[in-house]
Amino acid sequence: MSYSFSAAGPTKTEAILDAEAKFAKVVSDMPVHERDQELVLSHMRNLVNLAREPGEGDSVVISLSGYMSTQDGVVHNASASCAVYVNKVA
């Protein structure tokens, strides 16, 4: 089961909160992702904290995607990707 979404906010905290809320929806729709939720969100928070602080007119954008396949409750394949951008809002 796979997911892909972007989250954003004018501050790091607001972007993180948006991403966490969207991942909660992923888990609601695809409960298998409860297994990797904390790993993915921890990785995302760490990457956001590496990014520069946003200034006036900036937006913090987080892109998350991943998948997990299971058979008989056993994970056979899993992947997660996260990108963080701090850019001026046009």
C-alpha positions in Angstrom: 0.0 0.0 0.0 1.5 3.3 -1.0 1.1 7.0 -0.2 2.4 10.3 -1.5 1.6 13.8 -0.3 3.0 17.2 0.4 2.5 19.3 3.5 3.4 23.0 4.0 3.4 25.9 6.4 5.0 29.3 7.0 7.1 27.8 9.9 8.8 24.5 10.5 6.4 23.7 13.3 3.3 24.3 11.1 4.7 22.2 8.2 5.5 19.4 10.6 1.9 19.5 12.1 0.4 19.4 8.6 2.6 16.4 7.6 1.7 14.6 10.9 -2.0 15.2 10.3 -1.8 14.0 6.7 0.2 10.9 7.8 -2.5 10.2 10.4 -5.0 10.1 7.4 -2.7 7.7 5.6 -2.8 5.4 8.7 -6.6 5.7 8.9 -7.0 4.8 5.2 -4.2 2.1 5.2 -3.7 0.8 8.8 -0.6 -1.2 7.7 1.3 2.1 7.8 0.9 2.3 11.6 4.0 0.0 11.5 6.2 2.6 9.9 4.5 5.8 11.1 6.9 6.8 13.9 10.0 5.9 11.8 8.8 8.0 8.8 7.7 11.0 11.0 10.9 10.9 13.0 12.9 11.0 9.8 10.8 13.8 8.5 11.2 15.9 11.7 15.0 15.4 11.6 15.2 16.6 8.0 13.0 19.6 8.7 15.3 20.5 11.6 18.3 20.4 9.3 16.7 23.0 6.9 17.4 26.7 7.3 14.9 28.7 9.3 12.2 30.2 7.1 12.2 34.0 6.7 9.5 36.4 5.8 7.6 35.2 2.7 9.1 31.7 2.9 7.2 28.4 3.0 8.4 25.1 4.4 7.3 22.3 2.1 7.6 18.6 3.0 7.1 15.8 0.4 6.5 12.3 1.8 6.0 9.1 -0.1 6.4 5.4 0.6 4.9 2.0 0.4 4.7 -1.2 2.3 3.7 -4.7 1.1 2.8 -7.5 3.5 1.8 -11.1 3.2 0.2 -12.9 6.1 1.0 -9.9 8.3 4.8 -10.0 7.5 6.4 -7.1 5.8 8.1 -8.1 2.6 9.0 -4.7 1.1 9.0 -1.2 2.4 10.2 2.2 1.3 9.9 5.8 2.5 11.2 9.0 1.0 11.1 12.5 2.4 12.2 15.9 0.9 12.2 19.3 2.6 12.3 22.6 0.9 12.3 26.2 2.3 11.5 28.6 -0.5 9.9 31.9 -1.2 6.2 31.9 -1.8 5.6 33.3 -5.3 
